Amino acid sequence: MSLHMLDGQRAVLGAIVLTGLATVVVFGIRPGGFEGQVGWFFALLPAAFAAYPLSDYIYDVAPRVERIAFWTSLVGFNFLWYWGISYAVIRFGASLKTKL
């Protein structure tokens, strides 16, 4: 039996797994000391660079929802980041497969 999934669907699955693994490493395992933790946070969850300015703007507009907006945008942007990486890897693998 063969599972026929679109590349986008496979990328969604990959993005969920990669986002979950990055979250477990950063918040569960906590590698390194304080400085190391900051490095791992920005390396594995790069969307924090976009989430922080957005949450600052939201804090100016509505301070009570800033925390919710930060975590929602952090998870959402990182999901999109890992979806893009997963999709690119899947498409690259498919193009190699067709050339062989």
C-alpha positions in Angstrom: 0.0 0.0 0.0 1.3 3.4 -1.0 0.5 6.6 0.7 0.2 9.4 -1.9 0.6 12.7 -0.2 1.2 16.0 -1.9 4.6 17.7 -1.2 2.9 20.4 0.7 1.3 17.9 3.0 4.6 16.1 3.6 6.1 19.5 4.4 3.4 20.2 6.9 4.2 17.0 8.7 7.9 17.8 8.6 7.3 21.3 9.9 5.3 20.0 12.8 8.0 17.5 13.7 10.8 20.0 13.3 9.0 22.7 15.3 8.3 20.3 18.0 11.9 19.0 18.2 13.2 22.6 18.3 10.8 23.5 21.1 11.8 20.4 23.1 15.5 21.2 22.7 15.1 24.8 23.6 12.6 24.6 26.5 13.0 20.9 27.6 16.6 19.9 27.3 18.1 23.5 27.7 21.6 22.9 26.3 24.4 25.2 27.6 24.4 27.8 30.2 22.5 31.1 30.0 24.5 32.4 27.0 24.4 29.1 25.3 20.6 28.9 25.8 20.2 32.2 24.1 22.2 31.0 21.2 20.2 27.8 20.9 17.0 29.7 21.1 17.8 32.0 18.2 19.4 29.2 16.2 16.5 26.7 16.4 13.6 29.2 16.6 14.8 31.9 14.2 11.3 33.5 13.9 11.9 35.1 17.3 13.6 37.8 15.3 10.2 38.7 13.8 8.1 37.8 16.9 9.9 40.2 19.3 9.3 43.4 17.2 5.7 42.4 16.6 5.1 41.8 20.3 6.6 45.2 21.1 4.2 46.8 18.7 1.3 44.9 20.2 2.4 45.8 23.7 2.0 49.5 22.7 -1.4 48.9 21.4 -2.8 46.3 23.8 -0.5 45.3 26.7 -2.6 42.5 28.0 -2.5 40.4 24.7 1.3 40.9 24.2 2.3 37.6 25.7 -0.3 35.6 23.7 0.6 37.4 20.5 4.3 36.7 21.1 3.9 33.0 21.6 1.4 32.6 18.8 3.6 34.5 16.4 6.7 32.6 17.6 5.1 29.2 17.0 3.4 30.3 13.8 6.4 31.9 12.2 8.7 29.0 13.1 6.1 26.6 11.7 6.2 28.6 8.4 10.1 28.6 8.5 10.3 24.9 9.0 7.6 24.3 6.4 9.6 26.2 3.8 12.8 24.2 4.7 10.9 20.9 4.6 9.2 21.8 1.3 12.5 22.8 -0.3 14.2 19.5 0.9 11.2 17.4 -0.4 11.2 19.1 -3.8 15.0 18.8 -4.1 14.8 15.1 -3.2 12.0 14.6 -5.8 14.1 16.4 -8.5 17.1 14.1 -7.7 14.8 11.1 -7.8 13.5 11.9 -11.3 17.0 12.5 -12.6 18.1 9.0 -11.6 
